[in-house]
Amino acid sequence: MFDVGFWELMLIGLVALVVVGPERLPRLAYTAGKWLGKGRSMLSAVKSEIDKEMKSEELKEILEKQKKQINPLEEVIEETTSVVQSLKNQTGQAIQQGRKAHDSESVSPDSK
């Protein structure tokens, strides 16, 4: 991110040593490191949350695509079900007519 080399860090350390003083410099370095660590951890937490949200959005898009693909299949299934139901009804009617015809033929020879 920042293009800071060795000499820039040495200059910053020297200025901090002069401004803060040698007795408070270790405590300042510790505090600065602690804040830097907290900042990095917060940054990584935010990054992971963003990644989770992006994955969640991608999953939602995939689910929507699958729903769009399933709808025609449901229509085909419903159409097939209705055709099978109509064939069942026609077959049932044909069987009933056959039974009636058979029953009427059975009754005719007895009456002769």
N, C-alpha and C positions, 0 to 999 in steps of 0.2 A: 504494500500500500504506500508507505512512505519510503523514499529512497534515502535511507540514513545509513551512512557508512561508519567505519571505525573512528575516523577523526572527528566526525560530527558528534558521536557519542562521547568521545573524550572531552570535547569542548563543553558539552552540556554538563558532564560530570564535574569539570573544573569550575564552571560558573556556579553550579549548585554547592560545591564545596566552599567557595568564597562567600556566597550569599547566606547559606544556612549555617555553615560552621561545621567543624569536624565532629562535634559531640552530638549534634542532632541529625546528621546526614544518614546514619544507618536506620534510624527510626523513620525518616522520610522515605528512604528507599523501600523499607518494609511496607509502609502504608501505600506507597505508589504501586508496588507489586501486588498487594492485596486488592486494590481497586482495579488494577488491570486484569487480574484473574476473575474478579466478579463481572467485569465488563465482558470479558470473553465468554464466560459461562452464560450470561444473559443473551449475548449475541447468538451463541450456538442453540440456546433454547428457542429463541425466536425463529431461527433458521429451520429448526426441526418442525416447529409448528406450521410454518409456511409450507414445508415439504409435505406434511400430513394433509394440509388443506388442498394442495395441488393434486395429490394422489386421490383424495376424496372426490374432487371434481372430475378427475379422469374416470374414476369408477362410476360416478353418476352418468357420465356421457356414455360409457360402455353399456350400462343398464338400459338407458333410453334406446340405444341402437338395438339391443336385443329385444326390447319390448316391441319395437317397430317391426322386427323380423318375425316375432311370434304372432302378431295380430293376423297376418295372412294365413298362417298355419291354423289358427283357431277358426277362421272362417272356413277353411277347407274341411276341418274336422266337423264343424257344425253342418256343413252341406252334406258331407258323407253320412253323418248320423241321420239326417232327415231322409236321404235317399234310402238308407238301410231300413229306416222305420216304415217308409212307404212300401218298400218291397215286402216287408214283414206283413203289413196290412193286406197287400194284394195276395200274398201267399195264403194268409189266413182265410181270406174271402174265397179263394179258389178251392181250398180244402173244404170249407163249409158247403160250397156248391157241389163239389164232388161227393160229399157225404149225403147231401140231399138227393142227388141223382142216384146214388147207390141205394139209398133207403127207398126211393120211389120205385126202383127196379126190383128191389127185394119184395116190396109189397105187391107189385103187379103179378108175379107168378103165383102168389098165394091166392089171389082173388080169382084166378082162372080155373 
